[in-house]
Amino acid sequence: MNKLKFKKIYALLLGLLLMPTACNDDFLEKLPNSSIATERAFENLEDYEAAINGVYSAVKSGAYYGKNMMLMGDFLSDNLYARIGYSNSYGIVYQFEFTSGTGEMSSLWSVGYTVAVRATHIIDKIDALEEGTQEERDIIKGEALFARAMAHFDLLRYFSKAYQRSNPDVDLGVPYKDNVSLNPVSRPTISQTYERIFQDLEEAYDLLPATADNIKFSKKVADALYARIYFEMGRYDEAITHATLLIDDPSFSLLSGTAYENMWINDIGNEIILRMMITQSESTGAPRIGSNFIGSNPPAPLWNIDYLPAIDLLQLYDDKEDIRFSTFYRRNTGTPGGTGIQTVIRKYPTNPAFTTRGVNLPKVFRLAEMYLIRAESYARTDRDELALNDLNTLRAARINEYQDVDLSGEALFLAIKDERRMELAFEGHRYLDLKRDGEGFERVPQPGTLVANDLVVEADNFRFVWPIPEAEMLANPEFAGQQNDGY
């Protein structure tokens, strides 16, 4: 490779990888001003490969699926309790006191639109590329379209009302960033945002490869996102269709016993549909998804642990026969910070391949979620026998010597919801599940935790919709009068 070509690719990578992903800047300014102009940056296939790597880099950043997206839904719920003496990490979020200036909220907004703009640069230019095969070009474009759709869906889930709890043709969604113009834009409706998400996802589906490893976007990953979106919207038949495609796919299976535990320790296993890849060279600066639970300052057992599991969550498991209990939790660790602490979280125990404590690979989509989506979708559409079969299938994979239960009606529905809470604990779902279902939550005093942070959050609490970041409101005149209620 000659020096001129190397410098050009390096400039592109630098611009893409160093664009802000966790700040309060206006999303309209997420253009690659630190890199060379796009008409010069995108000249050959290598340039586009570098650019799509920049998209993946933003997706796996700590402000997005590298950490925050996987955990914020638990910090904002009844799954976690701050222990006495915690470091106040995520403290404002945990206390349900966040505002339009809170960093975690503005960071997700910023990184979501960073993903969208990086993807848009690729989508706008790649059709003019003549180098490479059509399949290579299609895959890159499909990955970019998928990333743009997923980013907007995630922004919509947090910064707008839940689809089923809104008037989607009237209530405000989030701007769909499908161009690189600096012109201010107003907020479309929730329905209009979903319409654009589906347009991108449908085009992506046609372009993505049918199979790929679980660190890249593929048709299988798109099916998982489709299932999640349709479930969120209450379009249960369509959620069932896409979940079933993955459940019936022989390349995926539910894990049990040591294989299930190994999935969380070594981040491998054919239950994973998509994981965020972190290399050894990246691990020293990687988001430490387990650091708030196993602590960042060893030695053990006196770990510096910020958050403890809710006792009522622990009581849902069979603590002797359910592999999830021994995989997700550890008892009698000698944790400081108050008497009565018996159990801590070890779901992200540090992958031994990495030297940085608390680093595990976030698993964005797993087959278990597809079973839970399908089971609940069946239950909500009065197909109890099918729902029960999925519930029993999942439990049989997790519980030693499990005996099928016979449930129906409300009892079955509640059992599926409890199973979802147990299986997906500390993967960011709980807050969004409560929001979707129109439910509040309560934290009650438990040993070793801060009584001052116990609280009751009613279902209609305005903070179930995040505020548009203050910096965005100030920078975008079209947002005047469009801030979410309560902020």
FIPA-459486 format. One line per 4 residues: number of its first residue (from 1); their letters; for each residue x, y, z of C-alpha. Coordinates in nm, 2 decimals. Layout:
<atoms>
NUM	a	X:Y:Z ~ ...
</atoms>
This chain:
<atoms>
1	mnkl	0.00:0.00:0.00 ~ 0.15:0.34:-0.10 ~ 0.19:0.61:0.16 ~ -0.07:0.84:0.01
5	kfkk	-0.33:0.56:0.02 ~ -0.24:0.48:0.37 ~ -0.28:0.84:0.49 ~ -0.62:0.86:0.32
9	iyal	-0.75:0.55:0.49 ~ -0.60:0.65:0.82 ~ -0.77:0.99:0.80 ~ -1.10:0.82:0.74
13	llgl	-1.06:0.58:1.03 ~ -0.95:0.87:1.26 ~ -1.25:1.07:1.16 ~ -1.49:0.79:1.21
17	llmp	-1.35:0.65:1.53 ~ -1.29:0.98:1.70 ~ -1.62:1.14:1.63 ~ -1.79:1.20:1.97
21	tacn	-2.00:0.91:2.10 ~ -2.07:1.01:2.46 ~ -2.11:1.39:2.47 ~ -2.39:1.65:2.46
25	ddfl	-2.33:1.78:2.11 ~ -2.62:1.84:1.88 ~ -2.67:1.54:1.66 ~ -2.69:1.76:1.36
29	eklp	-2.32:1.83:1.41 ~ -2.22:1.46:1.39 ~ -2.05:1.51:1.06 ~ -1.69:1.39:1.01
33	nssi	-1.55:1.74:1.03 ~ -1.22:1.59:1.17 ~ -1.18:1.37:0.86 ~ -1.14:1.44:0.49
37	ater	-1.44:1.53:0.28 ~ -1.66:1.23:0.21 ~ -1.62:1.25:-0.17 ~ -1.25:1.19:-0.12
41	afen	-1.28:0.95:0.17 ~ -1.50:0.70:-0.01 ~ -1.30:0.59:-0.31 ~ -1.26:0.22:-0.29
45	ledy	-1.38:-0.09:-0.10 ~ -1.13:-0.06:0.17 ~ -1.27:0.29:0.26 ~ -1.62:0.15:0.30
49	eaai	-1.49:-0.14:0.51 ~ -1.32:0.11:0.73 ~ -1.63:0.32:0.75 ~ -1.86:0.02:0.85
53	ngvy	-1.61:-0.06:1.12 ~ -1.66:0.29:1.24 ~ -2.03:0.22:1.27 ~ -1.97:-0.10:1.47
57	savk	-1.73:0.10:1.69 ~ -2.00:0.34:1.79 ~ -2.26:0.06:1.85 ~ -2.02:-0.11:2.09
61	sgay	-1.92:0.21:2.27 ~ -1.99:0.24:2.64 ~ -2.27:0.49:2.59 ~ -2.45:0.23:2.37
65	ygkn	-2.45:-0.15:2.36 ~ -2.10:-0.17:2.51 ~ -2.25:-0.10:2.85 ~ -2.52:0.16:2.91
69	mmlm	-2.79:0.01:2.68 ~ -2.74:-0.32:2.85 ~ -2.77:-0.19:3.21 ~ -2.97:0.13:3.22
73	gdfl	-3.30:-0.05:3.21 ~ -3.20:-0.23:3.54 ~ -3.06:0.08:3.71 ~ -3.40:0.24:3.64
77	sdnl	-3.60:-0.04:3.79 ~ -3.67:-0.26:4.09 ~ -3.40:-0.52:3.99 ~ -3.11:-0.34:4.16
81	yari	-3.04:-0.17:4.49 ~ -2.75:0.06:4.57 ~ -2.55:-0.08:4.86 ~ -2.44:0.13:5.15
85	gysn	-2.12:0.30:5.06 ~ -2.16:0.28:4.68 ~ -1.96:0.51:4.46 ~ -2.27:0.69:4.32
89	sygi	-2.20:0.55:3.97 ~ -2.53:0.60:3.78 ~ -2.66:0.76:4.10 ~ -2.89:1.02:3.95
93	vyqf	-3.03:0.76:3.71 ~ -3.08:0.51:3.99 ~ -3.26:0.76:4.21 ~ -3.50:0.85:3.93
97	efts	-3.40:1.21:3.94 ~ -3.25:1.26:3.60 ~ -3.30:1.58:3.40 ~ -3.24:1.71:3.05
101	gtge	-2.88:1.78:3.15 ~ -2.80:1.43:3.28 ~ -2.50:1.27:3.10 ~ -2.63:0.92:3.06
105	mssl	-2.94:1.04:2.87 ~ -2.75:1.29:2.65 ~ -2.48:1.02:2.58 ~ -2.73:0.78:2.43
109	wsvg	-2.89:1.05:2.22 ~ -2.54:1.15:2.10 ~ -2.42:0.80:2.02 ~ -2.75:0.70:1.86
113	ytva	-2.72:0.98:1.61 ~ -2.35:0.92:1.56 ~ -2.44:0.57:1.45 ~ -2.71:0.71:1.22
117	vrat	-2.49:0.97:1.05 ~ -2.19:0.73:1.01 ~ -2.43:0.48:0.85 ~ -2.59:0.75:0.63
121	hiid	-2.25:0.85:0.48 ~ -2.21:0.49:0.36 ~ -2.56:0.45:0.24 ~ -2.55:0.77:0.04
125	kida	-2.22:0.69:-0.14 ~ -2.18:0.31:-0.18 ~ -2.41:0.27:-0.48 ~ -2.15:0.46:-0.69
129	leeg	-1.87:0.23:-0.60 ~ -1.75:0.00:-0.88 ~ -1.48:-0.18:-0.69 ~ -1.55:-0.51:-0.52
133	tqee	-1.82:-0.76:-0.59 ~ -2.19:-0.67:-0.57 ~ -2.23:-0.90:-0.27 ~ -1.95:-0.72:-0.08
137	rdii	-2.11:-0.38:-0.15 ~ -2.46:-0.51:-0.06 ~ -2.34:-0.65:0.27 ~ -2.18:-0.32:0.37
141	kgea	-2.49:-0.12:0.27 ~ -2.71:-0.37:0.45 ~ -2.51:-0.34:0.77 ~ -2.53:0.04:0.76
145	lfar	-2.91:0.03:0.70 ~ -2.96:-0.21:0.98 ~ -2.75:0.00:1.22 ~ -2.94:0.31:1.13
149	amah	-3.27:0.14:1.19 ~ -3.16:-0.01:1.52 ~ -3.02:0.32:1.65 ~ -3.35:0.50:1.58
153	fdll	-3.56:0.23:1.74 ~ -3.35:0.24:2.06 ~ -3.37:0.62:2.06 ~ -3.75:0.60:2.01
157	ryfs	-3.79:0.35:2.30 ~ -3.63:0.59:2.55 ~ -3.71:0.94:2.43 ~ -4.07:0.88:2.33
161	kayq	-4.38:0.72:2.48 ~ -4.42:0.35:2.45 ~ -4.61:0.27:2.13 ~ -4.89:0.08:2.30
165	rsnp	-4.93:0.36:2.57 ~ -4.94:0.65:2.32 ~ -5.14:0.80:2.04 ~ -4.87:0.71:1.79
169	dvdl	-5.02:0.93:1.51 ~ -5.00:1.24:1.74 ~ -4.74:1.18:2.01 ~ -4.38:1.29:1.92
173	gvpy	-4.12:1.04:1.81 ~ -3.75:1.12:1.73 ~ -3.60:1.27:1.42 ~ -3.49:1.02:1.16
177	kdnv	-3.14:1.11:1.05 ~ -3.12:0.97:0.70 ~ -2.92:1.26:0.55 ~ -2.61:1.46:0.65
181	slnp	-2.77:1.80:0.62 ~ -2.71:2.05:0.90 ~ -3.06:2.19:0.86 ~ -3.27:2.18:1.18
185	vsrp	-3.55:1.93:1.19 ~ -3.86:1.90:1.41 ~ -3.98:1.58:1.57 ~ -4.21:1.36:1.37
189	tisq	-4.48:1.14:1.52 ~ -4.41:0.80:1.67 ~ -4.58:0.64:1.37 ~ -4.37:0.83:1.13
193	tyer	-4.05:0.73:1.30 ~ -4.15:0.36:1.30 ~ -4.24:0.39:0.93 ~ -3.88:0.50:0.85
197	ifqd	-3.73:0.23:1.08 ~ -3.92:-0.03:0.88 ~ -3.81:0.11:0.55 ~ -3.45:0.09:0.64
201	leea	-3.49:-0.26:0.80 ~ -3.67:-0.40:0.50 ~ -3.40:-0.28:0.26 ~ -3.13:-0.41:0.50
205	ydll	-3.29:-0.75:0.52 ~ -3.27:-0.79:0.14 ~ -2.90:-0.70:0.14 ~ -2.76:-0.87:0.46
209	pata	-2.61:-1.22:0.44 ~ -2.83:-1.51:0.54 ~ -2.57:-1.63:0.78 ~ -2.28:-1.47:0.96
213	dnik	-2.09:-1.50:1.28 ~ -2.26:-1.35:1.58 ~ -2.05:-1.04:1.59 ~ -2.19:-0.90:1.26
217	fskk	-2.53:-0.80:1.14 ~ -2.71:-1.06:0.93 ~ -3.06:-1.16:0.83 ~ -3.07:-1.36:1.16
221	vada	-2.99:-1.05:1.36 ~ -3.25:-0.86:1.16 ~ -3.51:-1.12:1.25 ~ -3.43:-1.07:1.62
225	lyar	-3.47:-0.70:1.58 ~ -3.80:-0.74:1.39 ~ -3.93:-0.97:1.67 ~ -3.83:-0.71:1.93
229	iyfe	-3.99:-0.42:1.74 ~ -4.31:-0.60:1.67 ~ -4.34:-0.72:2.03 ~ -4.28:-0.36:2.15
233	mgry	-4.56:-0.24:1.92 ~ -4.81:-0.52:2.02 ~ -4.81:-0.67:1.67 ~ -4.79:-1.01:1.82
237	deai	-4.85:-1.23:1.51 ~ -4.55:-1.06:1.34 ~ -4.34:-1.09:1.65 ~ -4.42:-1.47:1.66
241	that	-4.32:-1.51:1.29 ~ -3.98:-1.36:1.33 ~ -3.91:-1.52:1.67 ~ -4.00:-1.86:1.52
245	llid	-3.76:-1.82:1.23 ~ -3.48:-1.81:1.49 ~ -3.62:-2.07:1.73 ~ -3.65:-2.32:1.44
249	dpsf	-3.31:-2.24:1.30 ~ -3.08:-2.54:1.38 ~ -2.78:-2.31:1.42 ~ -2.93:-2.18:1.75
253	slls	-3.03:-2.37:2.06 ~ -3.10:-2.30:2.43 ~ -2.81:-2.39:2.65 ~ -2.82:-2.57:2.98
257	gtay	-2.58:-2.66:3.27 ~ -2.22:-2.57:3.23 ~ -2.27:-2.46:2.87 ~ -2.50:-2.19:2.98
261	enmw	-2.26:-2.08:3.25 ~ -1.98:-2.08:3.00 ~ -2.18:-1.85:2.78 ~ -2.15:-1.58:3.04
265	indi	-1.79:-1.65:3.14 ~ -1.63:-1.70:2.80 ~ -1.90:-1.52:2.59 ~ -1.95:-1.82:2.35
269	gnei	-2.23:-2.05:2.27 ~ -2.49:-2.10:2.00 ~ -2.76:-1.93:2.20 ~ -2.61:-1.60:2.11
273	ilrm	-2.76:-1.42:1.81 ~ -2.55:-1.10:1.84 ~ -2.27:-1.00:2.07 ~ -2.05:-0.69:2.08
277	mitq	-1.70:-0.79:1.99 ~ -1.41:-0.65:2.19 ~ -1.06:-0.76:2.10 ~ -0.78:-0.81:2.35
281	sest	-0.60:-0.50:2.23 ~ -0.92:-0.30:2.30 ~ -0.99:-0.45:2.63 ~ -0.79:-0.21:2.85
285	gapr	-1.01:0.08:2.73 ~ -1.33:-0.13:2.68 ~ -1.65:-0.06:2.87 ~ -1.65:-0.29:3.18
289	igsn	-2.01:-0.42:3.18 ~ -1.95:-0.61:3.51 ~ -1.77:-0.34:3.70 ~ -2.07:-0.21:3.90
293	figs	-2.15:-0.56:4.02 ~ -1.82:-0.74:4.07 ~ -1.63:-0.43:4.16 ~ -1.34:-0.25:3.99
297	nppa	-1.10:-0.26:4.29 ~ -0.99:-0.61:4.39 ~ -0.88:-0.81:4.58 ~ -1.18:-1.04:4.64
301	plwn	-1.37:-1.11:4.84 ~ -1.37:-0.75:4.96 ~ -1.50:-0.62:4.62 ~ -1.61:-0.26:4.58
305	idyl	-1.96:-0.34:4.47 ~ -2.21:-0.06:4.39 ~ -2.53:-0.25:4.32 ~ -2.70:-0.56:4.47
309	paid	-2.98:-0.77:4.33 ~ -3.33:-0.72:4.46 ~ -3.44:-0.98:4.71 ~ -3.78:-1.03:4.54
313	llql	-3.60:-1.10:4.22 ~ -3.38:-1.36:4.38 ~ -3.68:-1.53:4.53 ~ -3.82:-1.60:4.19
317	yddk	-3.54:-1.86:4.12 ~ -3.50:-2.21:4.24 ~ -3.17:-2.14:4.41 ~ -3.06:-2.50:4.41
321	edir	-3.17:-2.64:4.07 ~ -3.18:-2.33:3.84 ~ -2.85:-2.29:3.66 ~ -2.93:-1.91:3.63
325	fstf	-2.90:-1.86:4.00 ~ -2.55:-2.00:4.03 ~ -2.45:-1.83:3.70 ~ -2.59:-1.49:3.78
329	yrrn	-2.53:-1.46:4.15 ~ -2.27:-1.55:4.42 ~ -2.34:-1.60:4.79 ~ -2.13:-1.53:5.10
333	tgtp	-1.86:-1.31:4.93 ~ -1.77:-1.11:5.24 ~ -1.89:-0.79:5.07 ~ -1.85:-0.48:5.29
337	ggtg	-2.11:-0.21:5.34 ~ -2.36:-0.34:5.59 ~ -2.47:-0.66:5.76 ~ -2.71:-0.90:5.60
341	iqtv	-2.57:-0.89:5.25 ~ -2.57:-1.25:5.12 ~ -2.58:-1.24:4.75 ~ -2.40:-1.03:4.48
345	irky	-2.43:-1.03:4.10 ~ -2.17:-1.22:3.89 ~ -2.35:-1.24:3.55 ~ -2.05:-1.06:3.40
349	ptnp	-1.77:-1.22:3.59 ~ -1.48:-1.10:3.36 ~ -1.39:-1.31:3.06 ~ -1.05:-1.48:3.13
353	aftt	-0.93:-1.38:2.78 ~ -0.91:-1.02:2.90 ~ -0.69:-0.86:3.16 ~ -0.93:-0.58:3.25
357	rgvn	-1.16:-0.66:3.54 ~ -1.53:-0.66:3.45 ~ -1.49:-0.70:3.07 ~ -1.74:-0.94:2.91
361	lpkv	-1.90:-0.92:2.57 ~ -2.25:-0.78:2.58 ~ -2.50:-1.01:2.42 ~ -2.75:-0.79:2.24
365	frla	-2.98:-1.07:2.12 ~ -3.01:-1.42:2.25 ~ -3.24:-1.71:2.16 ~ -3.40:-1.70:2.51
369	emyl	-3.54:-1.36:2.44 ~ -3.71:-1.50:2.12 ~ -3.87:-1.78:2.33 ~ -3.99:-1.52:2.58
373	irae	-4.12:-1.29:2.30 ~ -4.31:-1.58:2.14 ~ -4.44:-1.72:2.47 ~ -4.58:-1.38:2.58
377	syar	-4.72:-1.31:2.23 ~ -4.90:-1.64:2.23 ~ -5.04:-1.57:2.58 ~ -5.16:-1.22:2.48
381	tdrd	-5.34:-1.37:2.18 ~ -5.52:-1.65:2.38 ~ -5.30:-1.93:2.26 ~ -5.22:-2.07:2.60
385	elal	-5.11:-2.42:2.49 ~ -4.84:-2.28:2.26 ~ -4.73:-2.02:2.52 ~ -4.70:-2.29:2.79
389	ndln	-4.49:-2.51:2.56 ~ -4.24:-2.23:2.51 ~ -4.23:-2.15:2.89 ~ -4.17:-2.52:2.97
393	tlra	-3.91:-2.55:2.70 ~ -3.71:-2.25:2.83 ~ -3.74:-2.37:3.19 ~ -3.63:-2.72:3.10
397	arin	-3.31:-2.58:2.96 ~ -3.24:-2.39:3.28 ~ -3.37:-2.60:3.57 ~ -3.22:-2.94:3.66
401	eyqd	-3.47:-3.22:3.65 ~ -3.75:-2.98:3.56 ~ -4.11:-3.11:3.55 ~ -4.35:-2.93:3.31
405	vdls	-4.61:-2.72:3.47 ~ -4.97:-2.69:3.36 ~ -5.08:-2.32:3.37 ~ -5.33:-2.12:3.18
409	geal	-5.49:-1.77:3.17 ~ -5.36:-1.51:3.41 ~ -5.14:-1.75:3.60 ~ -4.96:-1.85:3.28
413	flai	-4.92:-1.49:3.17 ~ -4.77:-1.38:3.50 ~ -4.54:-1.68:3.50 ~ -4.40:-1.58:3.16
417	kder	-4.35:-1.22:3.28 ~ -4.16:-1.35:3.58 ~ -3.95:-1.58:3.36 ~ -3.86:-1.28:3.14
421	rmel	-3.75:-1.08:3.45 ~ -3.53:-1.37:3.57 ~ -3.38:-1.47:3.23 ~ -3.31:-1.11:3.11
425	afeg	-3.20:-0.96:3.44 ~ -2.92:-0.71:3.41 ~ -2.95:-0.70:3.03 ~ -3.13:-0.37:3.02
429	hryl	-3.49:-0.48:2.96 ~ -3.67:-0.43:3.29 ~ -3.74:-0.05:3.27 ~ -3.85:-0.08:2.91
433	dlkr	-4.08:-0.38:3.00 ~ -4.24:-0.18:3.27 ~ -4.29:0.12:3.04 ~ -4.44:-0.09:2.76
437	dgeg	-4.68:-0.26:3.00 ~ -4.78:0.06:3.18 ~ -4.65:-0.05:3.52 ~ -4.47:0.13:3.80
441	ferv	-4.23:-0.02:4.06 ~ -4.13:0.00:4.42 ~ -3.80:-0.04:4.60 ~ -3.84:-0.13:4.96
445	pqpg	-3.57:-0.14:5.23 ~ -3.35:-0.45:5.22 ~ -3.03:-0.53:5.42 ~ -2.71:-0.35:5.32
449	tlva	-2.88:-0.10:5.09 ~ -2.94:0.28:5.11 ~ -3.28:0.34:5.27 ~ -3.26:0.70:5.13
453	ndlv	-3.29:0.56:4.78 ~ -3.60:0.34:4.83 ~ -3.88:0.49:4.63 ~ -4.21:0.43:4.46
457	vead	-4.24:0.51:4.09 ~ -4.60:0.52:3.96 ~ -4.69:0.39:3.62 ~ -4.76:0.75:3.50
461	nfrf	-4.43:0.89:3.61 ~ -4.31:1.13:3.34 ~ -3.96:0.99:3.37 ~ -4.06:0.68:3.18
465	vwpi	-3.99:0.90:2.88 ~ -3.64:1.05:2.88 ~ -3.59:1.42:2.82 ~ -3.45:1.55:2.50
469	peae	-3.10:1.66:2.60 ~ -3.07:2.03:2.70 ~ -2.79:2.09:2.44 ~ -3.02:1.96:2.16
473	mlan	-3.31:2.18:2.27 ~ -3.08:2.49:2.27 ~ -2.92:2.40:1.94 ~ -3.22:2.31:1.74
477	pefa	-3.49:2.59:1.70 ~ -3.73:2.34:1.55 ~ -3.75:2.16:1.89 ~ -3.91:2.47:2.05
481	gqqn	-4.21:2.35:2.24 ~ -4.13:1.98:2.17 ~ -3.96:1.88:2.49 ~ -4.11:1.58:2.66
485	dgy	-4.36:1.65:2.95 ~ -4.22:1.72:3.29 ~ -3.87:1.86:3.19
</atoms>
